[in-house]
Amino acid sequence: MAAVSNTFENVKATILSAHESVTSGEKVNFYNSWAENYDQDVAVLDYRAPSLAANSISSHFRGDREAAVVLDVACGTGLVARQMKRHGFGHFVGIDGSEAMLTLARESELYQDLNQSMLGEGPLPVQKGLFDVVVIVGALSAGQVPVNVVRELCKATKPGGHVCMTTRSNLKNVEYKAALEHELKQMEDEGLWTCVEVAEVEDWERAVSEQENGYISGVVYLYRKLQL
């Protein structure tokens, strides 16, 4: 995608065009084409999820941050890793479906390892029970990845480690959010993890749909994996 003036209207048109992508191949093609302008565009949206997730993790993490191994799922260009580095974390492994996004993440020099993988189409390509922190920002939403991906996140986490997830609370995501929260509660009932924090945030990002104005809201979930 050629660089364009990233006004709010241009960014809005880009986001809305993503909703036309139905198959996994179409979604990957969209993100590959968006990668070059992604960081600038989400800045125009005042997209706060990466910093909010990093703040939540930082507030509750009690271990050695420099030694902690963080799995950044749907890592994109590295926005979450940049925020977590500010909080003292230094060892990142990233997974994303878009090779163009991974190229930019590689150039950031934040990650020790990066893997291309389509979420929801099989197990995560990482060792189970390895990570002190697993974080996924942005991908848990309608039309992106199925809610049962959160079970893969839990499997990748060390007992006692943290899993941080975000989703939007806008109109288009109401059903997905309800299904996600049902799955999170079901996993808690199964004794897989315990809820540490649920933070509802009003000014998550600027609204882009025709049905909404101003800012949409979102939520950060933080869970701790239990010793099984």
C-alpha positions, 0 to 999 in steps of 0.5 A: 500500500503506497503511503498516503496522508493518514488523515482520520478519514483515510484511516477510517476508510482503511479500517472499514475495508478490512471488514470486507476480508472474509477468508484467512487469506484475504485477512493476511493480504489486508494486513500485508498491505496495511503494514507500511502505514499501520503504526501511523494509522493507529496513532491517528485512531488514538489506539490505546490498547497496547499501552493499557495492556502493558500497564495492566501487566506491569501493575501485577507482575512481581518477577524479574522483568529482564529475565521474563519471557513474553509471548506477544501473540498477533504482535503486528509491528511491535507496538505492545513490545515497545510499551512493555520494554518501557516497563522493564521487560526485555525478552520477546517472542512474537507470532503474527499471521502477516509476513509484512508485519513480521518484517517490521517487527524484525526491524524493531530489534525487540524480538528474540524470535518471530514466527508466522502463524494463523491464529485459530488454525492450529496450536501456537508454534511455541513450547507449552508452559514456557512463557512468564507473560502471554499477551494478545492485543487487538486480535480478539474481536469479531471477524478476527480470531475465534474465542477458543484461541484463549485456550492456546494462550493459557497452554503457552503460559507457565504455571503462575504466569500471566495472560493479558487479553484485550477486546473492544466493547463497541456495538459490532463486537458485543456478541463476540465479547460476550462469547469471549467472557463466557470462555474466560469464565469457563476456563476459570471454572475448570481451574485453568486460571484465575482472574486478576483484573478486568479493566473497562476503558471508555476512551479505547480508540476513535470510532470508525463505524457509521453507527458510532461517534467519538470514542469506543470503549474496550476492556483489558483482561488479566489472568494468572495461570494456576498450578495444575 
